[in-house]
């Protein structure tokens, strides 16, 4: 479950980068 959580966080950061 930790791996999935990390993946979600990584995706969120990746999507937040261009938005910011």
Secondary structure, 3 states (H helix, E strand, C coil): CHHHHHHHHHHHHHHHHHHC
